Amino acid sequence: MRDYKEYLGLGIAGNFALHLAQAGELEDFKNVITEDEAAPKGIFPFYLPCKKKTDAERPREMLFRYPLSSNTLQLLKEDANVQAEPEVALVCELTYVDDKLVHILPKEFGAYNDASIRVAGAQKISDKKNWGENSKGLSANLIPLDVFEKDGTMDSYSICSYLRRDDTLFAYGENVELTGYSYFHEKLTEWIVKQINTQEDFGPLEDIKDYIKMCNNPKKLIISIGATRYTEYGEKTFLQNGDEVLVVVYNHNRYNLEDIEAALANKEYEKPAMSVLAQKVTA
């Protein structure tokens, strides 16, 4: 896996219909007003590529710990419920003018696990997202992106996810096309730029632009664009030591779901037109 320690790490909440309800997080966003009903709820940080330069409570210290791994998911030491969150991540370049973000250019995409602590009453989304090393997952096999526009590469891709437990595969997240995201293509990148520049510290959200300024305007970004819906099994199943989380982003014109399941059963994780994240869960 490449080293992403210089990359800003952000995630998007509420960009796939029904996921927040499944995750028990709708109440957290009850006072967050969006431009339209389908719009994502906001952006949260999961990694800040600098050292903390303030004694203030926010951003919390853990956000400066590098959390990404392509093969391991480390559970918390204390007893806590952790769920995988199958997502797509975009690897991007950022452009600023006078310290203001003006453009995002997605360059690659791939399978991502926004593993989250399920705990009631957390002050911010980020409080559930980074608890240290190996608390997030990104595939080592990313797919080059031509354009992030309609009829581009990503329109031919779908995402699915599984949990391997006791040598049995269980469907964890639904098998859905990437075009099923509520905001996608230019609509999404334009929203990200506007949201970063305008989002305030309110409710479960934080002032991202202040964090970016603290880190001297990082030029590179990893952003997960929203967790997809769980299957009935995934919605009620938390991770255990010895599990294997499998998130697959694949070209659905080349493979069907049976092909994916066969590849996972045989632990064939490196295939063309496919980004696989396989994380062994450890306590």
Phi and psi in degrees as GROMACS dihedral restraints (atoms count N, CA, C in turn):
[ dihedral_restraints ]
;  ai    aj    ak    al  type     phi  dphi    fc
    3     4     5     6     1   -66.0    20    10
    4     5     6     7     1   161.8    20    10
    6     7     8     9     1   -91.5    20    10
    7     8     9    10     1   121.8    20    10
    9    10    11    12     1  -113.4    20    10
   10    11    12    13     1    27.2    20    10
   12    13    14    15     1   -65.7    20    10
   13    14    15    16     1   -19.4    20    10
   15    16    17    18     1   -95.6    20    10
   16    17    18    19     1     4.2    20    10
   18    19    20    21     1   -94.6    20    10
   19    20    21    22     1   136.0    20    10
   21    22    23    24     1   -68.6    20    10
   22    23    24    25     1   137.1    20    10
   24    25    26    27     1  -115.0    20    10
   25    26    27    28     1   115.9    20    10
   27    28    29    30     1  -129.4    20    10
   28    29    30    31     1   159.8    20    10
   30    31    32    33     1  -137.0    20    10
   31    32    33    34     1   159.7    20    10
   33    34    35    36     1  -113.9    20    10
   34    35    36    37     1   132.6    20    10
   36    37    38    39     1  -102.2    20    10
   37    38    39    40     1   133.1    20    10
   39    40    41    42     1    77.4    20    10
   40    41    42    43     1    39.9    20    10
   42    43    44    45     1  -107.8    20    10
   43    44    45    46     1    13.1    20    10
   45    46    47    48     1  -141.8    20    10
   46    47    48    49     1   127.3    20    10
   48    49    50    51     1   -53.8    20    10
   49    50    51    52     1   133.0    20    10
   51    52    53    54     1    80.3    20    10
   52    53    54    55     1   -10.5    20    10
   54    55    56    57     1   -63.5    20    10
   55    56    57    58     1   -43.9    20    10
   57    58    59    60     1   -60.7    20    10
   58    59    60    61     1   -36.7    20    10
   60    61    62    63     1   -65.2    20    10
   61    62    63    64     1   -43.2    20    10
   63    64    65    66     1   -62.7    20    10
   64    65    66    67     1   -35.1    20    10
   66    67    68    69     1   -84.4    20    10
   67    68    69    70     1    -0.5    20    10
   69    70    71    72     1    70.3    20    10
   70    71    72    73     1    30.3    20    10
   72    73    74    75     1  -114.6    20    10
   73    74    75    76     1     3.8    20    10
   75    76    77    78     1   -59.8    20    10
   76    77    78    79     1   -40.3    20    10
   78    79    80    81     1   -60.3    20    10
   79    80    81    82     1   -33.0    20    10
   81    82    83    84     1   -61.0    20    10
   82    83    84    85     1   -29.3    20    10
   84    85    86    87     1  -107.0    20    10
   85    86    87    88     1    16.0    20    10
   87    88    89    90     1   -62.1    20    10
   88    89    90    91     1   -26.4    20    10
   90    91    92    93     1  -102.7    20    10
   91    92    93    94     1     5.3    20    10
   93    94    95    96     1   -88.3    20    10
   94    95    96    97     1   118.6    20    10
   96    97    98    99     1   -96.7    20    10
   97    98    99   100     1   128.9    20    10
   99   100   101   102     1  -112.1    20    10
  100   101   102   103     1   165.1    20    10
  102   103   104   105     1   -64.6    20    10
  103   104   105   106     1   -37.1    20    10
  105   106   107   108     1  -145.4    20    10
  106   107   108   109     1   166.5    20    10
  108   109   110   111     1   -61.5    20    10
  109   110   111   112     1   -31.4    20    10
  111   112   113   114     1   -86.5    20    10
  112   113   114   115     1    -8.4    20    10
  114   115   116   117     1   -66.9    20    10
  115   116   117   118     1   147.4    20    10
  117   118   119   120     1   -58.9    20    10
  118   119   120   121     1   158.8    20    10
  120   121   122   123     1   -83.6    20    10
  121   122   123   124     1   -25.3    20    10
  123   124   125   126     1   163.3    20    10
  124   125   126   127     1  -177.3    20    10
  126   127   128   129     1  -118.9    20    10
  127   128   129   130     1   140.6    20    10
  129   130   131   132     1  -128.2    20    10
  130   131   132   133     1   152.6    20    10
  132   133   134   135     1   -88.6    20    10
  133   134   135   136     1   143.3    20    10
  135   136   137   138     1  -121.9    20    10
  136   137   138   139     1   -12.5    20    10
  138   139   140   141     1  -158.5    20    10
  139   140   141   142     1   131.0    20    10
  141   142   143   144     1  -115.8    20    10
  142   143   144   145     1   118.5    20    10
  144   145   146   147     1   -84.3    20    10
  145   146   147   148     1    57.3    20    10
  147   148   149   150     1  -161.2    20    10
  148   149   150   151     1  -173.2    20    10
  150   151   152   153     1  -100.4    20    10
  151   152   153   154     1   147.4    20    10
  153   154   155   156     1   -65.2    20    10
  154   155   156   157     1   133.3    20    10
  156   157   158   159     1  -119.5    20    10
  157   158   159   160     1    24.5    20    10
  159   160   161   162     1  -148.5    20    10
  160   161   162   163     1   156.0    20    10
  162   163   164   165     1   -92.1    20    10
  163   164   165   166     1     0.3    20    10
  165   166   167   168     1   -65.6    20    10
  166   167   168   169     1   159.3    20    10
  168   169   170   171     1   -63.3    20    10
  169   170   171   172     1   -38.4    20    10
  171   172   173   174     1  -110.6    20    10
  172   173   174   175     1   144.1    20    10
  174   175   176   177     1   -70.2    20    10
  175   176   177   178     1   148.0    20    10
  177   178   179   180     1   -71.2    20    10
  178   179   180   181     1   154.6    20    10
  180   181   182   183     1   -58.6    20    10
  181   182   183   184     1   -35.2    20    10
  183   184   185   186     1   -62.7    20    10
  184   185   186   187     1   -24.6    20    10
  186   187   188   189     1   -67.9    20    10
  187   188   189   190     1   -12.7    20    10
  189   190   191   192     1   -94.1    20    10
  190   191   192   193     1     2.4    20    10
  192   193   194   195     1   -91.8    20    10
  193   194   195   196     1   129.3    20    10
  195   196   197   198     1   -69.9    20    10
  196   197   198   199     1   119.8    20    10
  198   199   200   201     1  -106.5    20    10
  199   200   201   202     1    -4.8    20    10
  201   202   203   204     1   -83.2    20    10
  202   203   204   205     1   140.8    20    10
  204   205   206   207     1  -148.4    20    10
  205   206   207   208     1   148.3    20    10
  207   208   209   210     1  -100.8    20    10
  208   209   210   211     1    -1.4    20    10
  210   211   212   213     1  -141.4    20    10
  211   212   213   214     1    -8.0    20    10
  213   214   215   216     1  -134.7    20    10
  214   215   216   217     1   139.8    20    10
  216   217   218   219     1  -124.6    20    10
  217   218   219   220     1   114.1    20    10
  219   220   221   222     1   -93.6    20    10
  220   221   222   223     1   118.9    20    10
  222   223   224   225     1   -72.2    20    10
  223   224   225   226     1   163.2    20    10
  225   226   227   228     1   -66.7    20    10
  226   227   228   229     1   152.4    20    10
  228   229   230   231     1   -69.6    20    10
  229   230   231   232     1   -37.2    20    10
  231   232   233   234     1   -82.2    20    10
  232   233   234   235     1   163.7    20    10
  234   235   236   237     1   -70.0    20    10
  235   236   237   238     1   118.8    20    10
  237   238   239   240     1  -156.1    20    10
  238   239   240   241     1   150.4    20    10
  240   241   242   243     1   -87.3    20    10
  241   242   243   244     1   121.6    20    10
  243   244   245   246     1  -120.1    20    10
  244   245   246   247     1   130.9    20    10
  246   247   248   249     1  -114.3    20    10
  247   248   249   250     1   144.9    20    10
  249   250   251   252     1   -72.1    20    10
  250   251   252   253     1   150.7    20    10
  252   253   254   255     1  -130.2    20    10
  253   254   255   256     1    99.1    20    10
  255   256   257   258     1   -69.3    20    10
  256   257   258   259     1   126.5    20    10
  258   259   260   261     1  -145.3    20    10
  259   260   261   262     1   173.8    20    10
  261   262   263   264     1  -108.0    20    10
  262   263   264   265     1   136.3    20    10
  264   265   266   267     1  -110.6    20    10
  265   266   267   268     1   143.3    20    10
  267   268   269   270     1  -107.6    20    10
  268   269   270   271     1   133.3    20    10
  270   271   272   273     1  -100.6    20    10
  271   272   273   274     1   121.3    20    10
  273   274   275   276     1  -130.2    20    10
  274   275   276   277     1   161.9    20    10
  276   277   278   279     1  -108.3    20    10
  277   278   279   280     1   141.1    20    10
  279   280   281   282     1  -113.2    20    10
  280   281   282   283     1   143.3    20    10
  282   283   284   285     1  -124.0    20    10
  283   284   285   286     1   133.3    20    10
  285   286   287   288     1  -119.8    20    10
  286   287   288   289     1   151.6    20    10
  288   289   290   291     1  -131.5    20    10
  289   290   291   292     1   120.9    20    10
  291   292   293   294     1    52.7    20    10
  292   293   294   295     1    47.6    20    10
  294   295   296   297     1    67.5    20    10
  295   296   297   298     1    10.9    20    10
  297   298   299   300     1  -111.4    20    10
  298   299   300   301     1   130.6    20    10
  300   301   302   303     1   -66.4    20    10
  301   302   303   304     1   128.8    20    10
  303   304   305   306     1  -122.6    20    10
  304   305   306   307     1   -18.1    20    10
  306   307   308   309     1  -156.5    20    10
  307   308   309   310     1   142.4    20    10
  309   310   311   312     1  -123.0    20    10
  310   311   312   313     1   129.9    20    10
  312   313   314   315     1  -119.5    20    10
  313   314   315   316     1   102.0    20    10
  315   316   317   318     1   -67.7    20    10
  316   317   318   319     1   132.4    20    10
  318   319   320   321     1  -113.9    20    10
  319   320   321   322     1   -32.5    20    10
  321   322   323   324     1  -145.2    20    10
  322   323   324   325     1   162.6    20    10
  324   325   326   327     1  -145.4    20    10
  325   326   327   328     1   160.7    20    10
  327   328   329   330     1  -176.9    20    10
  328   329   330   331     1  -179.0    20    10
  330   331   332   333     1   -72.6    20    10
  331   332   333   334     1   139.7    20    10
  333   334   335   336     1  -143.6    20    10
  334   335   336   337     1   146.6    20    10
  336   337   338   339     1  -121.8    20    10
  337   338   339   340     1   108.4    20    10
  339   340   341   342     1   -90.7    20    10
  340   341   342   343     1    58.6    20    10
  342   343   344   345     1   -50.0    20    10
  343   344   345   346     1   136.1    20    10
  345   346   347   348     1  -135.2    20    10
  346   347   348   349     1   143.6    20    10
  348   349   350   351     1   -80.8    20    10
  349   350   351   352     1   129.6    20    10
  351   352   353   354     1   -93.9    20    10
  352   353   354   355     1    99.7    20    10
  354   355   356   357     1  -141.0    20    10
  355   356   357   358     1   135.2    20    10
  357   358   359   360     1   -80.3    20    10
  358   359   360   361     1   144.9    20    10
  360   361   362   363     1    84.3    20    10
  361   362   363   364     1    10.5    20    10
  363   364   365   366     1   -64.3    20    10
  364   365   366   367     1   138.6    20    10
  366   367   368   369     1   -68.6    20    10
  367   368   369   370     1   -43.0    20    10
  369   370   371   372     1  -128.7    20    10
  370   371   372   373     1   155.4    20    10
  372   373   374   375     1   -57.2    20    10
  373   374   375   376     1   -41.8    20    10
  375   376   377   378     1   -63.9    20    10
  376   377   378   379     1   -19.4    20    10
  378   379   380   381     1   -64.7    20    10
  379   380   381   382     1   -18.4    20    10
  381   382   383   384     1  -103.2    20    10
  382   383   384   385     1     1.8    20    10
  384   385   386   387     1  -110.6    20    10
  385   386   387   388     1   -26.9    20    10
  387   388   389   390     1  -137.8    20    10
  388   389   390   391     1   111.1    20    10
  390   391   392   393     1  -115.9    20    10
  391   392   393   394     1    18.6    20    10
  393   394   395   396     1   127.8    20    10
  394   395   396   397     1  -162.2    20    10
  396   397   398   399     1   -59.7    20    10
  397   398   399   400     1   143.0    20    10
  399   400   401   402     1    59.9    20    10
  400   401   402   403     1    34.0    20    10
  402   403   404   405     1  -101.4    20    10
  403   404   405   406     1     0.3    20    10
  405   406   407   408     1  -135.5    20    10
  406   407   408   409     1   157.1    20    10
  408   409   410   411     1  -128.5    20    10
  409   410   411   412     1   135.2    20    10
  411   412   413   414     1  -139.0    20    10
  412   413   414   415     1   130.3    20    10
  414   415   416   417     1   -60.5    20    10
  415   416   417   418     1   143.0    20    10
  417   418   419   420     1   -75.8    20    10
  418   419   420   421     1   -15.4    20    10
  420   421   422   423     1  -108.3    20    10
  421   422   423   424     1    93.4    20    10
  423   424   425   426     1   -95.0    20    10
  424   425   426   427     1   157.7    20    10
  426   427   428   429     1  -110.5    20    10
  427   428   429   430     1   126.7    20    10
  429   430   431   432     1   -61.5    20    10
  430   431   432   433     1   144.7    20    10
  432   433   434   435     1  -113.6    20    10
  433   434   435   436     1   127.6    20    10
  435   436   437   438     1   -75.7    20    10
  436   437   438   439     1   -63.9    20    10
  438   439   440   441     1  -140.3    20    10
  439   440   441   442     1   149.6    20    10
  441   442   443   444     1   -98.0    20    10
  442   443   444   445     1    67.9    20    10
  444   445   446   447     1  -140.8    20    10
  445   446   447   448     1   167.1    20    10
  447   448   449   450     1   -55.5    20    10
  448   449   450   451     1   137.0    20    10
  450   451   452   453     1    73.5    20    10
  451   452   453   454     1    10.6    20    10
  453   454   455   456     1   -82.3    20    10
  454   455   456   457     1  -176.2    20    10
  456   457   458   459     1   -53.0    20    10
  457   458   459   460     1   -44.9    20    10
  459   460   461   462     1   -67.0    20    10
  460   461   462   463     1   -19.7    20    10
  462   463   464   465     1   -66.3    20    10
  463   464   465   466     1   -16.7    20    10
  465   466   467   468     1   -96.6    20    10
  466   467   468   469     1    10.7    20    10
  468   469   470   471     1  -117.3    20    10
  469   470   471   472     1   149.4    20    10
  471   472   473   474     1  -125.0    20    10
  472   473   474   475     1   168.7    20    10
  474   475   476   477     1  -130.6    20    10
  475   476   477   478     1   140.9    20    10
  477   478   479   480     1  -144.8    20    10
  478   479   480   481     1   166.6    20    10
  480   481   482   483     1  -151.2    20    10
  481   482   483   484     1   154.3    20    10
  483   484   485   486     1  -140.8    20    10
  484   485   486   487     1   160.0    20    10
  486   487   488   489     1  -120.8    20    10
  487   488   489   490     1   123.9    20    10
  489   490   491   492     1   -94.2    20    10
  490   491   492   493     1   116.7    20    10
  492   493   494   495     1  -133.9    20    10
  493   494   495   496     1   125.5    20    10
  495   496   497   498     1    54.0    20    10
  496   497   498   499     1    43.3    20    10
  498   499   500   501     1    63.2    20    10
  499   500   501   502     1    20.3    20    10
  501   502   503   504     1  -120.6    20    10
  502   503   504   505     1   136.2    20    10
  504   505   506   507     1   -89.9    20    10
  505   506   507   508     1   129.9    20    10
  507   508   509   510     1  -122.1    20    10
  508   509   510   511     1   130.3    20    10
  510   511   512   513     1   -63.8    20    10
  511   512   513   514     1   124.0    20    10
  513   514   515   516     1  -103.8    20    10
  514   515   516   517     1   -44.4    20    10
  516   517   518   519     1  -119.5    20    10
  517   518   519   520     1   154.5    20    10
  519   520   521   522     1   -64.5    20    10
  520   521   522   523     1   153.8    20    10
  522   523   524   525     1   -87.4    20    10
  523   524   525   526     1   110.2    20    10
  525   526   527   528     1  -137.3    20    10
  526   527   528   529     1   152.1    20    10
  528   529   530   531     1   -76.8    20    10
  529   530   531   532     1   145.9    20    10
  531   532   533   534     1   -63.7    20    10
  532   533   534   535     1   -26.5    20    10
  534   535   536   537     1   -68.7    20    10
  535   536   537   538     1    -5.0    20    10
  537   538   539   540     1   -78.3    20    10
  538   539   540   541     1    -8.2    20    10
  540   541   542   543     1   -61.3    20    10
  541   542   543   544     1   143.2    20    10
  543   544   545   546     1   -61.3    20    10
  544   545   546   547     1   -49.0    20    10
  546   547   548   549     1  -112.6    20    10
  547   548   549   550     1   130.8    20    10
  549   550   551   552     1  -150.6    20    10
  550   551   552   553     1   168.1    20    10
  552   553   554   555     1    56.3    20    10
  553   554   555   556     1  -146.2    20    10
  555   556   557   558     1   -61.8    20    10
  556   557   558   559     1   -30.8    20    10
  558   559   560   561     1   -59.7    20    10
  559   560   561   562     1   -37.2    20    10
  561   562   563   564     1   -73.8    20    10
  562   563   564   565     1   -48.4    20    10
  564   565   566   567     1   -64.5    20    10
  565   566   567   568     1   -37.1    20    10
  567   568   569   570     1   -64.9    20    10
  568   569   570   571     1   -39.6    20    10
  570   571   572   573     1   -65.1    20    10
  571   572   573   574     1   -41.2    20    10
  573   574   575   576     1   -60.3    20    10
  574   575   576   577     1   -47.9    20    10
  576   577   578   579     1   -59.0    20    10
  577   578   579   580     1   -48.2    20    10
  579   580   581   582     1   -64.7    20    10
  580   581   582   583     1   -41.7    20    10
  582   583   584   585     1   -65.8    20    10
  583   584   585   586     1   -42.7    20    10
  585   586   587   588     1   -61.9    20    10
  586   587   588   589     1   -40.3    20    10
  588   589   590   591     1   -76.0    20    10
  589   590   591   592     1   -18.3    20    10
  591   592   593   594     1  -120.8    20    10
  592   593   594   595     1   -16.1    20    10
  594   595   596   597     1   -65.4    20    10
  595   596   597   598     1   131.9    20    10
  597   598   599   600     1  -107.4    20    10
  598   599   600   601     1   166.4    20    10
  600   601   602   603     1   -73.5    20    10
  601   602   603   604     1   101.4    20    10
  603   604   605   606     1  -153.1    20    10
  604   605   606   607     1   128.7    20    10
  606   607   608   609     1    57.2    20    10
  607   608   609   610     1  -127.9    20    10
  609   610   611   612     1   -81.6    20    10
  610   611   612   613     1    -1.3    20    10
  612   613   614   615     1  -100.2    20    10
  613   614   615   616     1   160.2    20    10
  615   616   617   618     1  -128.4    20    10
  616   617   618   619     1   162.5    20    10
  618   619   620   621     1   -80.8    20    10
  619   620   621   622     1    93.2    20    10
  621   622   623   624     1   -66.2    20    10
  622   623   624   625     1   -37.9    20    10
  624   625   626   627     1   -63.0    20    10
  625   626   627   628     1   -32.9    20    10
  627   628   629   630     1   -67.6    20    10
  628   629   630   631     1   -38.4    20    10
  630   631   632   633     1   -65.3    20    10
  631   632   633   634     1   -41.1    20    10
  633   634   635   636     1   -62.9    20    10
  634   635   636   637     1   -42.7    20    10
  636   637   638   639     1   -62.6    20    10
  637   638   639   640     1   -39.5    20    10
  639   640   641   642     1   -58.5    20    10
  640   641   642   643     1   -34.3    20    10
  642   643   644   645     1   -95.7    20    10
  643   644   645   646     1    19.1    20    10
  645   646   647   648     1    59.8    20    10
  646   647   648   649     1    42.5    20    10
  648   649   650   651     1    53.9    20    10
  649   650   651   652     1    71.7    20    10
  651   652   653   654     1   -54.4    20    10
  652   653   654   655     1   141.6    20    10
  654   655   656   657     1   -91.5    20    10
  655   656   657   658     1    -7.5    20    10
  657   658   659   660     1  -129.0    20    10
  658   659   660   661     1   148.2    20    10
  660   661   662   663     1  -142.1    20    10
  661   662   663   664     1   138.4    20    10
  663   664   665   666     1  -111.7    20    10
  664   665   666   667     1   122.7    20    10
  666   667   668   669     1  -130.0    20    10
  667   668   669   670     1   125.3    20    10
  669   670   671   672     1   -88.4    20    10
  670   671   672   673     1   132.5    20    10
  672   673   674   675     1   -97.4    20    10
  673   674   675   676     1    12.6    20    10
  675   676   677   678     1   127.5    20    10
  676   677   678   679     1   137.2    20    10
  678   679   680   681     1   -76.1    20    10
  679   680   681   682     1   140.9    20    10
  681   682   683   684     1   -84.8    20    10
  682   683   684   685     1   176.1    20    10
  684   685   686   687     1   -74.4    20    10
  685   686   687   688     1   146.4    20    10
  687   688   689   690     1   -80.6    20    10
  688   689   690   691     1   155.4    20    10
  690   691   692   693     1   -74.9    20    10
  691   692   693   694     1   173.2    20    10
  693   694   695   696     1   -59.9    20    10
  694   695   696   697     1   -38.1    20    10
  696   697   698   699     1   -65.8    20    10
  697   698   699   700     1   -47.2    20    10
  699   700   701   702     1   -64.8    20    10
  700   701   702   703     1   -35.2    20    10
  702   703   704   705     1   -63.2    20    10
  703   704   705   706     1   -30.7    20    10
  705   706   707   708     1  -112.5    20    10
  706   707   708   709     1     8.3    20    10
  708   709   710   711     1  -113.5    20    10
  709   710   711   712     1   121.2    20    10
  711   712   713   714     1   -96.4    20    10
  712   713   714   715     1   160.1    20    10
  714   715   716   717     1   -78.5    20    10
  715   716   717   718     1   147.3    20    10
  717   718   719   720     1  -130.0    20    10
  718   719   720   721     1   156.2    20    10
  720   721   722   723     1   -54.4    20    10
  721   722   723   724     1   130.5    20    10
  723   724   725   726     1    97.7    20    10
  724   725   726   727     1   -13.9    20    10
  726   727   728   729     1   -66.2    20    10
  727   728   729   730     1   163.9    20    10
  729   730   731   732     1  -130.1    20    10
  730   731   732   733     1   121.3    20    10
  732   733   734   735     1   -89.5    20    10
  733   734   735   736     1   130.6    20    10
  735   736   737   738     1  -127.5    20    10
  736   737   738   739     1   114.9    20    10
  738   739   740   741     1  -116.8    20    10
  739   740   741   742     1   129.3    20    10
  741   742   743   744     1  -127.3    20    10
  742   743   744   745     1   124.4    20    10
  744   745   746   747     1  -109.8    20    10
  745   746   747   748     1   120.4    20    10
  747   748   749   750     1  -141.9    20    10
  748   749   750   751     1   154.7    20    10
  750   751   752   753     1   -76.8    20    10
  751   752   753   754     1   110.6    20    10
  753   754   755   756     1   -77.5    20    10
  754   755   756   757     1    -4.8    20    10
  756   757   758   759     1   -84.4    20    10
  757   758   759   760     1   -14.4    20    10
  759   760   761   762     1  -108.0    20    10
  760   761   762   763     1   -33.0    20    10
  762   763   764   765     1  -126.7    20    10
  763   764   765   766     1   149.1    20    10
  765   766   767   768     1  -107.1    20    10
  766   767   768   769     1   177.7    20    10
  768   769   770   771     1   -65.0    20    10
  769   770   771   772     1   -32.6    20    10
  771   772   773   774     1   -64.3    20    10
  772   773   774   775     1   -37.1    20    10
  774   775   776   777     1   -62.3    20    10
  775   776   777   778     1   -42.2    20    10
  777   778   779   780     1   -65.1    20    10
  778   779   780   781     1   -46.0    20    10
  780   781   782   783     1   -63.6    20    10
  781   782   783   784     1   -37.2    20    10
  783   784   785   786     1   -65.9    20    10
  784   785   786   787     1   -41.9    20    10
  786   787   788   789     1   -63.0    20    10
  787   788   789   790     1   -42.3    20    10
  789   790   791   792     1   -68.6    20    10
  790   791   792   793     1   -39.1    20    10
  792   793   794   795     1   -60.8    20    10
  793   794   795   796     1   -34.8    20    10
  795   796   797   798     1   -92.8    20    10
  796   797   798   799     1     4.2    20    10
  798   799   800   801     1    56.7    20    10
  799   800   801   802     1    41.3    20    10
  801   802   803   804     1   -95.8    20    10
  802   803   804   805     1    92.7    20    10
  804   805   806   807     1  -100.0    20    10
  805   806   807   808     1    -4.6    20    10
  807   808   809   810     1  -121.2    20    10
  808   809   810   811     1    92.0    20    10
  810   811   812   813     1  -130.2    20    10
  811   812   813   814     1   152.0    20    10
  813   814   815   816     1   -64.2    20    10
  814   815   816   817     1   152.4    20    10
  816   817   818   819     1    56.2    20    10
  817   818   819   820     1    36.2    20    10
  819   820   821   822     1  -152.0    20    10
  820   821   822   823     1   135.2    20    10
  822   823   824   825     1  -117.4    20    10
  823   824   825   826     1   116.1    20    10
  825   826   827   828     1  -115.6    20    10
  826   827   828   829     1   131.0    20    10
  828   829   830   831     1  -109.8    20    10
  829   830   831   832     1   119.3    20    10
  831   832   833   834     1  -123.7    20    10
  832   833   834   835     1   106.2    20    10
  834   835   836   837     1  -113.5    20    10
  835   836   837   838     1   123.3    20    10
  837   838   839   840     1   -80.9    20    10
  838   839   840   841     1   128.6    20    10
  840   841   842   843     1   -87.2    20    10
  841   842   843   844     1   127.9    20    10
  843   844   845   846     1  -126.5    20    10
  844   845   846   847     1   147.9    20    10
